[in-house]
Amino acid sequence: MNQRMKRQQSALWAAVPAPVLTVLPALALAALLLGGCAAPPGPSATGGSATTPGTTPGTTSATAPTGNSPGAGAGAESGTTSPGPSSGSASGNSPGTSPGTAPAASSPPAAGPTSSGWKTFTTSDGTLSFDYPAAWTVKDPAGEAPLGGEFVDVLNAAGKQMAALRTNIVTGAECGDQQPYLLIDSEPMQALTEPGAADQAGPRYVFEGRGDASAVKATPPTYASYGITMMPEETGPTSCPLFQLFLWPPSGALFGQAYDPARNTTPGDPGLPYLEKAKLYATTAEYQDVRKMITSLRPAGTASGTSAVTETAK
């Protein structure tokens, strides 16, 4: 492991699914694998705003969004939204590769077009924006996160959580035991690169997994997750635990969640190994919507490349 990677890991180290936290307590991935904490309960707030693409960095808490039950997260979609990108699938640069084998560059997972109607959400602190399908819901209990920062959940039309955005996350840990590595999808996200960060790997969207390729369920050390990472793409068959946090003032942030077949609608035989189901999920239209949403994250005020008409959010 080179010095650059060590500096990045000491600055931010991603969390893993809730079950894995018992095995890897040093990892603060509590925020990513969204299996435990939903947004704080209580009346809905009106701090966040959905507007045209673009905003600036925000700060949220290090608590982990759960996303394992429909409607997770209290609070209502707040602010204003505007239709965003309409269709087409995002282009990744890495296919699913089997755990234990070095990732190889190839074509992205095949999938149909994304949803046709999109809106844009801007965080309550006016720092970050992202686009999301018009049929989905953004939950933003503005100002209620216990440690400050943004605490946003995105639910699909069925009320199932698709991703969570958290800012103001501060974590630190060393690389633990390396596990077989699976890369399903990857794409650079230059819009989130911080000024003066030339010595660090730029933010990158990734859908990746770790662990036993034959395991039927996501149990330690087997798990998969999609989100944004600062780590360079792996070149060997094994990797450190998931690192799906990125640098964002004043500390760090995440936007993603753990893959869960009960939440992420996946075709095929339910009895397939967990990581095989994760690869199948990458071929679905739902995944393309998730991917397009996460990769649209940007500083507020930055154009998304699509025209948008502002409207009041419900």
C-alpha positions as CSV (number, residue, x, y, z in Angstrom):
1,M,0.0,0.0,0.0
2,N,1.6,3.3,-1.0
3,Q,1.8,6.4,1.1
4,R,-1.0,8.2,-0.8
5,M,-3.4,5.4,-0.1
6,K,-2.4,5.4,3.6
7,R,-3.0,9.1,3.9
8,Q,-6.5,8.8,2.3
9,Q,-7.4,5.9,4.5
10,S,-6.4,7.7,7.7
11,A,-8.4,10.7,6.6
12,L,-11.6,8.7,5.8
13,W,-12.4,5.1,6.1
14,A,-15.7,3.7,4.9
15,A,-18.2,1.7,6.9
16,V,-19.6,-1.7,6.1
17,P,-23.1,-3.2,6.5
18,A,-24.5,-3.2,10.0
19,P,-23.7,-6.9,10.6
20,V,-20.1,-6.4,9.6
21,L,-19.7,-3.7,12.2
22,T,-19.6,-6.4,14.9
23,V,-16.6,-7.9,13.2
24,L,-14.9,-4.7,12.0
25,P,-15.6,-2.3,14.8
26,A,-12.7,0.0,13.8
27,L,-14.4,0.8,10.6
28,A,-16.7,3.8,10.7
29,L,-18.7,2.7,7.8
30,A,-21.7,3.0,10.0
31,A,-23.0,5.6,7.7
32,L,-22.8,3.7,4.4
33,L,-24.4,0.3,4.7
34,L,-27.5,1.9,5.8
35,G,-28.7,-0.8,7.8
36,G,-29.2,0.9,11.1
37,C,-30.0,4.5,11.5
38,A,-32.7,6.3,9.7
39,A,-33.2,10.1,9.8
40,P,-34.3,11.3,13.2
41,P,-38.0,10.9,13.9
42,G,-40.2,14.0,14.3
43,P,-42.1,16.5,12.2
44,S,-41.0,17.1,8.7
45,A,-38.7,20.1,8.1
46,T,-38.3,22.4,5.2
47,G,-34.6,23.1,5.1
48,G,-33.4,21.2,2.0
49,S,-34.3,22.4,-1.4
50,A,-34.5,20.7,-4.7
51,T,-33.6,23.1,-7.5
52,T,-31.6,23.2,-10.7
53,P,-28.4,21.2,-10.7
54,G,-25.6,22.6,-8.6
55,T,-24.8,23.6,-5.1
56,T,-21.9,23.6,-2.7
57,P,-20.6,21.1,-0.1
58,G,-22.5,20.4,3.0
59,T,-21.8,18.8,6.4
60,T,-23.8,15.9,7.9
61,S,-23.4,13.5,10.8
62,A,-21.4,10.3,11.1
63,T,-24.5,8.3,12.0
64,A,-25.2,5.6,9.5
65,P,-28.3,5.7,7.4
66,T,-30.1,2.4,7.4
67,G,-32.3,2.1,4.3
68,N,-33.4,-1.4,5.3
69,S,-37.1,-0.7,5.7
70,P,-39.6,1.2,3.5
71,G,-39.9,4.8,4.3
72,A,-36.9,4.8,6.5
73,G,-36.1,8.3,7.7
74,A,-38.4,10.9,9.1
75,G,-38.9,14.3,7.7
76,A,-40.4,15.4,4.4
77,E,-38.9,16.4,1.1
78,S,-38.2,20.1,1.5
79,G,-37.2,23.0,-0.7
80,T,-37.8,23.2,-4.4
81,T,-37.3,20.6,-7.0
82,S,-36.8,20.8,-10.7
83,P,-36.9,18.2,-13.5
84,G,-33.4,17.0,-14.2
85,P,-31.8,14.5,-16.7
86,S,-34.4,12.6,-18.6
87,S,-33.1,9.3,-19.9
88,G,-30.2,7.2,-21.0
89,S,-27.9,5.1,-18.9
90,A,-24.7,6.1,-17.3
91,S,-21.6,4.6,-18.6
92,G,-19.3,2.8,-16.2
93,N,-15.9,1.6,-17.1
94,S,-15.7,-1.7,-15.2
95,P,-17.8,-4.8,-15.4
96,G,-18.5,-7.2,-12.6
97,T,-15.4,-9.3,-11.9
98,S,-15.4,-12.3,-9.7
99,P,-13.9,-12.1,-6.2
100,G,-10.4,-13.3,-6.1
101,T,-9.5,-12.1,-9.6
102,A,-7.9,-8.9,-10.7
103,P,-10.4,-6.4,-12.1
104,A,-10.2,-6.1,-15.8
105,A,-11.4,-3.1,-17.8
106,S,-14.3,-3.8,-20.1
107,S,-17.8,-2.7,-20.9
108,P,-20.3,-1.6,-18.2
109,P,-23.2,-3.7,-17.0
110,A,-25.9,-3.9,-19.7
111,A,-29.1,-2.2,-18.7
112,G,-32.1,-0.4,-20.1
113,P,-32.7,3.4,-20.1
114,T,-33.2,5.3,-16.9
115,S,-36.5,7.0,-15.8
116,S,-37.7,9.7,-18.1
117,G,-38.8,12.4,-15.5
118,W,-36.2,13.8,-13.1
119,K,-36.0,16.5,-10.5
120,T,-33.0,18.2,-8.7
121,F,-32.6,18.3,-5.0
122,T,-30.4,20.9,-3.1
123,T,-29.3,20.3,0.5
124,S,-30.7,22.6,3.2
125,D,-27.3,24.2,3.7
126,G,-27.1,25.0,0.0
127,T,-23.9,23.1,-0.7
128,L,-24.8,20.0,-2.7
129,S,-27.2,19.1,-5.4
130,F,-28.2,15.8,-7.1
131,D,-30.8,14.7,-9.6
132,Y,-33.4,12.0,-8.8
133,P,-36.4,10.3,-10.6
134,A,-39.6,12.4,-10.2
135,A,-41.4,9.4,-8.8
136,W,-39.0,9.0,-6.0
137,T,-39.1,10.9,-2.6
138,V,-36.4,12.8,-0.8
139,K,-36.6,12.9,3.0
140,D,-34.7,15.8,4.6
141,P,-35.3,16.6,8.3
142,A,-33.3,19.7,7.9
143,G,-31.4,20.7,11.0
144,E,-32.3,17.6,13.0
145,A,-29.2,15.5,12.5
146,P,-27.7,15.0,16.0
147,L,-24.2,15.9,15.0
148,G,-25.0,18.6,12.4
149,G,-24.6,18.3,8.6
150,E,-26.9,16.8,6.0
151,F,-29.0,13.7,6.7
152,V,-30.9,13.0,3.5
153,D,-32.6,9.7,2.5
154,V,-33.9,8.9,-1.0
155,L,-36.8,6.5,-1.4
156,N,-38.2,4.9,-4.5
157,A,-41.9,4.9,-5.5
158,A,-42.4,1.8,-3.3
159,G,-41.0,3.5,-0.3
160,K,-37.8,1.6,-0.2
161,Q,-34.6,3.4,0.5
162,M,-32.3,3.6,-2.5
163,A,-29.5,5.8,-1.1
164,A,-28.6,8.1,1.8
165,L,-26.5,11.3,1.7
166,R,-24.6,12.2,4.9
167,T,-22.0,15.0,5.4
168,N,-19.8,16.2,8.3
169,I,-18.6,12.6,8.8
170,V,-15.3,12.1,10.6
171,T,-13.8,8.6,10.7
172,G,-10.5,6.9,10.9
173,A,-9.2,3.4,10.8
174,E,-6.4,1.2,9.5
175,C,-6.8,-1.3,6.7
176,G,-7.9,-4.6,8.2
177,D,-7.7,-8.1,6.7
178,Q,-8.0,-8.0,3.0
179,Q,-10.8,-9.9,1.3
180,P,-11.5,-11.2,-2.2
181,Y,-12.5,-8.2,-4.3
182,L,-15.4,-7.8,-6.7
183,L,-15.7,-4.7,-9.0
184,I,-19.1,-4.4,-10.6
185,D,-19.2,-0.8,-11.9
186,S,-17.0,2.3,-11.7
187,E,-17.0,5.9,-13.0
188,P,-14.8,9.0,-12.1
189,M,-16.7,11.9,-10.5
190,Q,-14.5,15.0,-11.2
191,A,-17.2,17.4,-10.1
192,L,-16.5,16.5,-6.4
193,T,-12.7,16.9,-6.6
194,E,-11.5,19.4,-4.0
195,P,-9.1,22.2,-5.0
196,G,-5.6,21.4,-3.9
197,A,-6.2,17.7,-3.8
198,A,-3.8,16.8,-6.6
199,D,-1.9,14.3,-4.5
200,Q,-5.1,12.3,-3.8
201,A,-7.2,10.0,-6.0
202,G,-10.2,11.8,-7.3
203,P,-13.7,10.8,-6.2
204,R,-15.1,7.8,-8.0
205,Y,-18.5,6.2,-8.1
206,V,-18.2,2.5,-7.5
207,F,-20.4,-0.6,-7.0
208,E,-18.2,-3.2,-5.4
209,G,-18.2,-6.3,-3.2
210,R,-16.0,-8.2,-0.8
211,G,-15.9,-11.8,0.5
212,D,-17.0,-15.3,-0.4
213,A,-18.4,-15.6,-3.9
214,S,-20.5,-18.6,-2.9
215,A,-22.2,-17.1,0.1
216,V,-25.9,-16.9,-0.2
217,K,-26.4,-14.1,2.3
218,A,-24.5,-10.9,3.2
219,T,-22.8,-12.0,6.3
220,P,-19.2,-10.9,7.3
221,P,-17.0,-10.7,5.5
222,T,-19.3,-10.9,2.4
223,Y,-21.0,-7.7,1.4
224,A,-21.5,-5.3,-1.5
225,S,-22.3,-1.6,-1.7
226,Y,-22.6,1.3,-4.1
227,G,-21.4,4.8,-3.4
228,I,-18.5,7.3,-3.8
229,T,-14.9,6.4,-2.9
230,M,-11.6,8.2,-2.8
231,M,-9.6,5.1,-3.2
232,P,-7.8,4.2,-6.5
233,E,-9.2,1.2,-8.4
234,E,-7.8,-2.1,-7.1
235,T,-5.4,-4.0,-9.4
236,G,-5.2,-7.3,-7.5
237,P,-7.5,-10.0,-6.4
238,T,-7.9,-8.8,-2.8
239,S,-8.7,-5.4,-1.1
240,C,-9.1,-3.7,2.2
241,P,-12.7,-3.3,3.5
242,L,-15.0,-1.0,1.7
243,F,-14.0,2.7,1.6
244,Q,-17.0,4.6,0.4
245,L,-16.5,8.0,1.8
246,F,-15.2,11.1,0.0
247,L,-13.5,14.3,1.2
248,W,-16.0,17.2,1.6
249,P,-15.7,20.3,3.8
250,P,-15.4,20.3,6.7
251,S,-14.5,16.6,6.8
252,G,-16.1,13.9,4.8
253,A,-19.4,12.7,3.2
254,L,-21.1,9.7,1.7
255,F,-23.8,9.1,-0.8
256,G,-24.9,5.5,-1.4
257,Q,-25.8,2.3,0.6
258,A,-25.3,-1.4,1.0
259,Y,-26.8,-3.7,-1.6
260,D,-29.7,-5.6,-0.1
261,P,-31.8,-7.9,-2.3
262,A,-34.8,-7.2,-0.1
263,R,-34.6,-3.5,-0.9
264,N,-32.9,-3.5,-4.3
265,T,-35.2,-5.3,-6.7
266,T,-33.1,-8.0,-8.4
267,P,-34.1,-10.5,-11.1
268,G,-33.2,-14.1,-11.2
269,D,-33.2,-17.0,-8.8
270,P,-33.4,-15.9,-5.2
271,G,-31.2,-18.8,-4.2
272,L,-28.2,-17.4,-6.2
273,P,-25.1,-16.4,-4.2
274,Y,-25.3,-12.8,-2.8
275,L,-22.6,-11.4,-4.9
276,E,-24.0,-12.9,-8.1
277,K,-27.3,-11.2,-7.3
278,A,-25.4,-7.9,-6.8
279,K,-24.0,-8.3,-10.4
280,L,-27.5,-9.0,-11.7
281,Y,-28.9,-5.9,-10.0
282,A,-26.4,-3.9,-12.0
283,T,-28.3,-4.8,-15.1
284,T,-31.7,-3.4,-13.9
285,A,-33.3,-0.1,-14.8
286,E,-33.6,0.6,-11.0
287,Y,-29.9,0.4,-10.6
288,Q,-29.3,2.7,-13.6
289,D,-31.6,5.2,-11.9
290,V,-29.6,4.8,-8.6
291,R,-26.3,5.2,-10.5
292,K,-27.4,8.2,-12.5
293,M,-28.6,9.8,-9.3
294,I,-25.4,9.3,-7.3
295,T,-23.1,10.3,-10.1
296,S,-25.1,13.5,-10.5
297,L,-24.0,14.7,-7.1
298,R,-22.2,18.0,-7.5
299,P,-21.5,21.4,-5.8
300,A,-24.6,23.5,-5.8
301,G,-24.6,26.0,-8.7
302,T,-22.9,23.6,-11.0
303,A,-24.8,22.7,-14.2
304,S,-25.9,19.1,-14.7
305,G,-26.0,19.3,-18.4
306,T,-29.8,19.3,-18.6
307,S,-32.4,22.0,-18.5
308,A,-34.7,22.1,-15.5
309,V,-37.8,23.9,-14.5
310,T,-38.0,24.8,-10.8
311,E,-41.1,23.7,-8.9
312,T,-42.1,23.5,-5.3
313,A,-41.4,20.2,-3.7
314,K,-44.2,18.3,-2.0
